[in-house]
Amino acid sequence: MRRSEIREGDIHRVIRLLRRQVKGLKVPYIEHMADTRGDPFQVLVSCILSLRTQDATTSSATERLFRLADTPEKLCKTPVQEIERAIYPVGFYRIKARRLRDIACEIVEKYGGRVPDSLEALLSLKGVGRKTANLVLTKGYNRYGICVDTHVHRITNRWGYVRTKTPEETEMVLRANLPKRYWKEINGLLVAFGQGICRPISPLCSRCLIRDYCERVGVVRSR
């Protein structure tokens, strides 16, 4: 009988297998950008731009914006219309342009131009949610955090490792159960894995290295 659950001791093997699997998959833009630049403000901006936007669009829009303004001070002084032109056609670009400028100005006025390095302070910035705040902590400051996006929420529920209804619930359960050594990397692993193998519809289970540990919750059709 095939075993189909991730027991407490199995998660270490699951993470090792995931690391192997994603080596041949496309690295999400934010992961690549954060690893090469490592600037908390640029991680923050890129994450906000990426919401409801495809990777290729996020990448080009981010690079255009950073050529225009790559620090809180510069972005705060940039007219909203110029920001809009730089980031178009990301999703909700007009809303994001104003939000990014407001965040930049708040960072300058309240934090002296330095992006705050605590979860609570990051969440106090208007328009910054838990996913973005955790990504800034892990990628911008190399601090512990668990960034939960749709991939992390969906896949960990598909495994049966968590049984939650919202990404925030998933984060809380992972904080309680996932060994801390994996907190910083779980998002990057599962975004690549979710885009390349464990897709929302018709996942590629035949190519999945961790299929023996997955309950396949909600999977109706697979390949």
Short mmCIF file of the C-alpha atoms (twelve columns), coordinates in Angstrom:
data_MODEL
# 
_entry.id   MODEL 
# 
loop_
_atom_site.group_PDB 
_atom_site.id 
_atom_site.type_symbol 
_atom_site.label_atom_id 
_atom_site.label_alt_id 
_atom_site.label_comp_id 
_atom_site.label_asym_id 
_atom_site.label_seq_id 
_atom_site.Cartn_x 
_atom_site.Cartn_y 
_atom_site.Cartn_z 
_atom_site.pdbx_PDB_model_num 
ATOM 1   C CA . MET A 1   0.000  0.000  0.000   1 
ATOM 2   C CA . ARG A 2   1.428  3.373  -1.008  1 
ATOM 3   C CA . ARG A 3   2.126  5.692  1.884   1 
ATOM 4   C CA . SER A 4   0.566  9.124  1.280   1 
ATOM 5   C CA . GLU A 5   1.247  11.476 4.134   1 
ATOM 6   C CA . ILE A 6   4.066  13.595 5.450   1 
ATOM 7   C CA . ARG A 7   4.830  12.424 8.945   1 
ATOM 8   C CA . GLU A 8   6.883  14.485 11.346  1 
ATOM 9   C CA . GLY A 9   10.164 12.867 10.395  1 
ATOM 10  C CA . ASP A 10  9.432  12.823 6.668   1 
ATOM 11  C CA . ILE A 11  9.553  16.581 6.140   1 
ATOM 12  C CA . HIS A 12  13.373 16.528 6.095   1 
ATOM 13  C CA . ARG A 13  13.396 14.048 3.200   1 
ATOM 14  C CA . VAL A 14  10.615 15.971 1.448   1 
ATOM 15  C CA . ILE A 15  12.644 19.196 1.546   1 
ATOM 16  C CA . ARG A 16  15.741 17.404 0.229   1 
ATOM 17  C CA . LEU A 17  13.707 15.967 -2.657  1 
ATOM 18  C CA . LEU A 18  12.191 19.369 -3.396  1 
ATOM 19  C CA . ARG A 19  15.659 20.912 -3.592  1 
ATOM 20  C CA . ARG A 20  16.625 18.275 -6.146  1 
ATOM 21  C CA . GLN A 21  13.449 18.753 -8.168  1 
ATOM 22  C CA . VAL A 22  13.577 22.531 -8.445  1 
ATOM 23  C CA . LYS A 23  17.173 22.554 -9.698  1 
ATOM 24  C CA . GLY A 24  15.823 21.915 -13.163 1 
ATOM 25  C CA . LEU A 25  12.943 24.369 -12.895 1 
ATOM 26  C CA . LYS A 26  12.663 28.088 -13.554 1 
ATOM 27  C CA . VAL A 27  13.572 30.265 -10.576 1 
ATOM 28  C CA . PRO A 28  10.821 32.800 -9.749  1 
ATOM 29  C CA . TYR A 29  11.873 36.353 -10.614 1 
ATOM 30  C CA . ILE A 30  11.603 37.691 -7.072  1 
ATOM 31  C CA . GLU A 31  13.827 34.909 -5.734  1 
ATOM 32  C CA . HIS A 32  16.454 35.628 -8.388  1 
ATOM 33  C CA . MET A 33  16.230 39.412 -7.916  1 
ATOM 34  C CA . ALA A 34  16.395 39.153 -4.125  1 
ATOM 35  C CA . ASP A 35  19.371 36.794 -4.204  1 
ATOM 36  C CA . THR A 36  21.319 39.014 -6.606  1 
ATOM 37  C CA . ARG A 37  20.407 42.428 -5.178  1 
ATOM 38  C CA . GLY A 38  19.510 41.657 -1.554  1 
ATOM 39  C CA . ASP A 39  18.136 45.154 -0.960  1 
ATOM 40  C CA . PRO A 40  15.107 45.202 1.405   1 
ATOM 41  C CA . PHE A 41  13.458 48.145 -0.376  1 
ATOM 42  C CA . GLN A 42  13.800 46.534 -3.782  1 
ATOM 43  C CA . VAL A 43  12.461 43.243 -2.436  1 
ATOM 44  C CA . LEU A 44  9.490  45.139 -0.995  1 
ATOM 45  C CA . VAL A 45  8.774  46.976 -4.253  1 
ATOM 46  C CA . SER A 46  9.145  43.860 -6.410  1 
ATOM 47  C CA . CYS A 47  6.818  41.854 -4.219  1 
ATOM 48  C CA . ILE A 48  4.099  44.512 -4.388  1 
ATOM 49  C CA . LEU A 49  4.463  44.718 -8.162  1 
ATOM 50  C CA . SER A 50  4.241  40.921 -8.472  1 
ATOM 51  C CA . LEU A 51  0.809  40.640 -6.871  1 
ATOM 52  C CA . ARG A 52  -1.648 39.351 -9.492  1 
ATOM 53  C CA . THR A 53  0.986  39.803 -12.170 1 
ATOM 54  C CA . GLN A 54  2.966  37.296 -14.220 1 
ATOM 55  C CA . ASP A 55  6.690  36.907 -13.662 1 
ATOM 56  C CA . ALA A 56  7.780  38.311 -17.031 1 
ATOM 57  C CA . THR A 57  5.678  41.443 -16.559 1 
ATOM 58  C CA . THR A 58  6.923  41.899 -13.003 1 
ATOM 59  C CA . SER A 59  10.528 41.544 -14.122 1 
ATOM 60  C CA . SER A 60  10.402 44.182 -16.873 1 
ATOM 61  C CA . ALA A 61  8.303  46.608 -14.824 1 
ATOM 62  C CA . THR A 62  10.601 46.285 -11.823 1 
ATOM 63  C CA . GLU A 63  13.714 46.971 -13.881 1 
ATOM 64  C CA . ARG A 64  12.104 50.033 -15.495 1 
ATOM 65  C CA . LEU A 65  11.066 51.390 -12.124 1 
ATOM 66  C CA . PHE A 66  14.475 50.856 -10.555 1 
ATOM 67  C CA . ARG A 67  16.110 52.739 -13.407 1 
ATOM 68  C CA . LEU A 68  13.789 55.605 -12.512 1 
ATOM 69  C CA . ALA A 69  13.970 55.329 -8.718  1 
ATOM 70  C CA . ASP A 70  15.640 52.568 -6.721  1 
ATOM 71  C CA . THR A 71  15.592 54.041 -3.207  1 
ATOM 72  C CA . PRO A 72  12.783 55.260 -0.915  1 
ATOM 73  C CA . GLU A 73  14.076 58.828 -1.216  1 
ATOM 74  C CA . LYS A 74  14.033 58.800 -5.020  1 
ATOM 75  C CA . LEU A 75  10.662 57.071 -5.277  1 
ATOM 76  C CA . CYS A 76  9.061  59.461 -2.792  1 
ATOM 77  C CA . LYS A 77  10.075 62.380 -5.030  1 
ATOM 78  C CA . THR A 78  8.815  60.738 -8.242  1 
ATOM 79  C CA . PRO A 79  5.386  61.847 -9.528  1 
ATOM 80  C CA . VAL A 80  2.759  59.117 -9.473  1 
ATOM 81  C CA . GLN A 81  2.180  59.448 -13.225 1 
ATOM 82  C CA . GLU A 82  5.830  58.627 -13.919 1 
ATOM 83  C CA . ILE A 83  5.630  55.590 -11.673 1 
ATOM 84  C CA . GLU A 84  2.483  54.468 -13.498 1 
ATOM 85  C CA . ARG A 85  4.236  54.693 -16.859 1 
ATOM 86  C CA . ALA A 86  7.230  52.751 -15.555 1 
ATOM 87  C CA . ILE A 87  5.279  49.836 -14.089 1 
ATOM 88  C CA . TYR A 88  2.538  49.477 -16.715 1 
ATOM 89  C CA . PRO A 89  1.109  46.872 -17.495 1 
ATOM 90  C CA . VAL A 90  1.327  45.193 -14.054 1 
ATOM 91  C CA . GLY A 91  -2.022 44.386 -12.525 1 
ATOM 92  C CA . PHE A 92  -3.722 47.378 -10.847 1 
ATOM 93  C CA . TYR A 93  -0.775 49.556 -11.873 1 
ATOM 94  C CA . ARG A 94  -2.461 52.842 -10.955 1 
ATOM 95  C CA . ILE A 95  -3.266 51.657 -7.422  1 
ATOM 96  C CA . LYS A 96  0.211  50.160 -7.030  1 
ATOM 97  C CA . ALA A 97  1.913  53.339 -8.264  1 
ATOM 98  C CA . ARG A 98  0.267  55.485 -5.616  1 
ATOM 99  C CA . ARG A 99  0.764  52.820 -2.963  1 
ATOM 100 C CA . LEU A 100 4.462  52.448 -3.715  1 
ATOM 101 C CA . ARG A 101 5.012  56.185 -3.546  1 
ATOM 102 C CA . ASP A 102 3.110  56.437 -0.253  1 
ATOM 103 C CA . ILE A 103 5.128  53.554 1.224   1 
ATOM 104 C CA . ALA A 104 8.397  55.135 0.083   1 
ATOM 105 C CA . CYS A 105 7.456  58.460 1.663   1 
ATOM 106 C CA . GLU A 106 6.449  56.769 4.917   1 
ATOM 107 C CA . ILE A 107 9.768  54.905 5.033   1 
ATOM 108 C CA . VAL A 108 11.607 58.196 4.532   1 
ATOM 109 C CA . GLU A 109 9.556  60.195 7.030   1 
ATOM 110 C CA . LYS A 110 9.055  57.578 9.729   1 
ATOM 111 C CA . TYR A 111 12.091 55.313 9.403   1 
ATOM 112 C CA . GLY A 112 14.780 57.621 8.032   1 
ATOM 113 C CA . GLY A 113 14.817 55.944 4.631   1 
ATOM 114 C CA . ARG A 114 15.482 52.448 5.972   1 
ATOM 115 C CA . VAL A 115 12.894 49.718 5.445   1 
ATOM 116 C CA . PRO A 116 11.791 48.459 8.878   1 
ATOM 117 C CA . ASP A 117 13.087 45.032 9.857   1 
ATOM 118 C CA . SER A 118 10.288 43.733 12.078  1 
ATOM 119 C CA . LEU A 119 7.106  42.000 10.992  1 
ATOM 120 C CA . GLU A 120 4.925  44.351 12.998  1 
ATOM 121 C CA . ALA A 121 6.479  47.510 11.524  1 
ATOM 122 C CA . LEU A 122 6.318  46.166 7.986   1 
ATOM 123 C CA . LEU A 123 2.659  45.280 8.402   1 
ATOM 124 C CA . SER A 124 1.975  48.820 9.582   1 
ATOM 125 C CA . LEU A 125 2.896  50.118 6.102   1 
ATOM 126 C CA . LYS A 126 -0.305 50.643 4.147   1 
ATOM 127 C CA . GLY A 127 -0.793 47.921 1.546   1 
ATOM 128 C CA . VAL A 128 1.838  45.553 2.947   1 
ATOM 129 C CA . GLY A 129 0.430  42.131 3.818   1 
ATOM 130 C CA . ARG A 130 1.957  39.158 5.560   1 
ATOM 131 C CA . LYS A 131 3.316  37.574 2.377   1 
ATOM 132 C CA . THR A 132 5.217  40.730 1.429   1 
ATOM 133 C CA . ALA A 133 6.398  41.428 4.973   1 
ATOM 134 C CA . ASN A 134 7.748  37.900 5.408   1 
ATOM 135 C CA . LEU A 135 9.506  38.043 2.046   1 
ATOM 136 C CA . VAL A 136 11.257 41.280 3.018   1 
ATOM 137 C CA . LEU A 137 12.383 39.714 6.299   1 
ATOM 138 C CA . THR A 138 13.680 36.502 4.731   1 
ATOM 139 C CA . LYS A 139 15.177 37.863 1.511   1 
ATOM 140 C CA . GLY A 140 15.984 41.425 2.500   1 
ATOM 141 C CA . TYR A 141 17.246 40.890 6.036   1 
ATOM 142 C CA . ASN A 142 17.978 37.150 6.189   1 
ATOM 143 C CA . ARG A 143 15.631 36.875 9.167   1 
ATOM 144 C CA . TYR A 144 13.278 34.024 9.968   1 
ATOM 145 C CA . GLY A 145 9.835  34.226 8.437   1 
ATOM 146 C CA . ILE A 146 7.464  32.080 6.395   1 
ATOM 147 C CA . CYS A 147 6.250  33.658 3.193   1 
ATOM 148 C CA . VAL A 148 2.974  31.999 2.216   1 
ATOM 149 C CA . ASP A 149 1.616  32.701 -1.249  1 
ATOM 150 C CA . THR A 150 -0.997 30.776 -3.230  1 
ATOM 151 C CA . HIS A 151 1.520  28.057 -4.136  1 
ATOM 152 C CA . VAL A 152 2.621  27.401 -0.543  1 
ATOM 153 C CA . HIS A 153 -0.989 27.417 0.674   1 
ATOM 154 C CA . ARG A 154 -2.250 25.138 -2.096  1 
ATOM 155 C CA . ILE A 155 0.614  22.644 -2.125  1 
ATOM 156 C CA . THR A 156 0.954  22.116 1.613   1 
ATOM 157 C CA . ASN A 157 -2.795 21.491 1.757   1 
ATOM 158 C CA . ARG A 158 -2.548 19.133 -1.227  1 
ATOM 159 C CA . TRP A 159 0.128  17.199 0.606   1 
ATOM 160 C CA . GLY A 160 -2.058 16.973 3.690   1 
ATOM 161 C CA . TYR A 161 0.723  18.590 5.717   1 
ATOM 162 C CA . VAL A 162 -1.688 21.377 6.705   1 
ATOM 163 C CA . ARG A 163 -5.474 21.539 6.546   1 
ATOM 164 C CA . THR A 164 -6.280 25.218 6.347   1 
ATOM 165 C CA . LYS A 165 -8.598 27.571 4.495   1 
ATOM 166 C CA . THR A 166 -6.495 30.714 4.131   1 
ATOM 167 C CA . PRO A 167 -2.810 31.562 3.530   1 
ATOM 168 C CA . GLU A 168 -2.635 33.233 6.954   1 
ATOM 169 C CA . GLU A 169 -3.879 30.053 8.637   1 
ATOM 170 C CA . THR A 170 -1.309 28.099 6.645   1 
ATOM 171 C CA . GLU A 171 1.467  30.399 7.854   1 
ATOM 172 C CA . MET A 172 0.458  29.914 11.485  1 
ATOM 173 C CA . VAL A 173 0.333  26.113 11.152  1 
ATOM 174 C CA . LEU A 174 3.692  26.037 9.375   1 
ATOM 175 C CA . ARG A 175 5.204  28.234 12.083  1 
ATOM 176 C CA . ALA A 176 4.056  25.642 14.615  1 
ATOM 177 C CA . ASN A 177 5.091  22.515 12.686  1 
ATOM 178 C CA . LEU A 178 7.710  23.224 10.027  1 
ATOM 179 C CA . PRO A 179 11.290 23.017 11.379  1 
ATOM 180 C CA . LYS A 180 12.680 26.540 11.541  1 
ATOM 181 C CA . ARG A 181 15.668 25.682 9.369   1 
ATOM 182 C CA . TYR A 182 13.285 25.515 6.372   1 
ATOM 183 C CA . TRP A 183 11.295 28.694 6.962   1 
ATOM 184 C CA . LYS A 184 13.354 30.964 4.716   1 
ATOM 185 C CA . GLU A 185 13.407 28.649 1.706   1 
ATOM 186 C CA . ILE A 186 9.947  27.075 1.679   1 
ATOM 187 C CA . ASN A 187 8.398  29.810 -0.457  1 
ATOM 188 C CA . GLY A 188 11.071 29.745 -3.145  1 
ATOM 189 C CA . LEU A 189 10.968 25.956 -3.324  1 
ATOM 190 C CA . LEU A 190 7.196  25.708 -3.582  1 
ATOM 191 C CA . VAL A 191 6.733  28.572 -6.049  1 
ATOM 192 C CA . ALA A 192 9.129  26.902 -8.502  1 
ATOM 193 C CA . PHE A 193 7.650  23.481 -7.736  1 
ATOM 194 C CA . GLY A 194 4.101  24.800 -8.080  1 
ATOM 195 C CA . GLN A 195 4.759  26.465 -11.411 1 
ATOM 196 C CA . GLY A 196 6.688  23.563 -12.880 1 
ATOM 197 C CA . ILE A 197 5.301  20.356 -11.357 1 
ATOM 198 C CA . CYS A 198 2.527  20.708 -8.775  1 
ATOM 199 C CA . ARG A 199 0.282  22.894 -10.903 1 
ATOM 200 C CA . PRO A 200 -3.186 23.953 -9.738  1 
ATOM 201 C CA . ILE A 201 -4.938 21.899 -12.435 1 
ATOM 202 C CA . SER A 202 -3.662 18.551 -13.694 1 
ATOM 203 C CA . PRO A 203 -0.375 18.432 -11.743 1 
ATOM 204 C CA . LEU A 204 2.520  16.419 -13.175 1 
ATOM 205 C CA . CYS A 205 2.385  13.697 -10.528 1 
ATOM 206 C CA . SER A 206 4.264  11.230 -12.747 1 
ATOM 207 C CA . ARG A 207 7.328  13.516 -12.567 1 
ATOM 208 C CA . CYS A 208 6.999  14.433 -8.879  1 
ATOM 209 C CA . LEU A 209 9.782  13.227 -6.601  1 
ATOM 210 C CA . ILE A 210 7.635  13.462 -3.479  1 
ATOM 211 C CA . ARG A 211 4.496  11.746 -4.777  1 
ATOM 212 C CA . ASP A 212 4.840  8.960  -2.197  1 
ATOM 213 C CA . TYR A 213 4.420  11.542 0.573   1 
ATOM 214 C CA . CYS A 214 1.449  13.395 -0.938  1 
ATOM 215 C CA . GLU A 215 -2.210 12.759 -0.131  1 
ATOM 216 C CA . ARG A 216 -3.198 14.546 -3.375  1 
ATOM 217 C CA . VAL A 217 -6.036 16.354 -1.620  1 
ATOM 218 C CA . GLY A 218 -8.400 17.843 -4.179  1 
ATOM 219 C CA . VAL A 219 -6.563 16.389 -7.183  1 
ATOM 220 C CA . VAL A 220 -9.151 15.225 -9.697  1 
ATOM 221 C CA . ARG A 221 -6.910 14.784 -12.735 1 
ATOM 222 C CA . SER A 222 -3.139 14.471 -13.018 1 
ATOM 223 C CA . ARG A 223 -0.484 13.578 -15.556 1 
# 
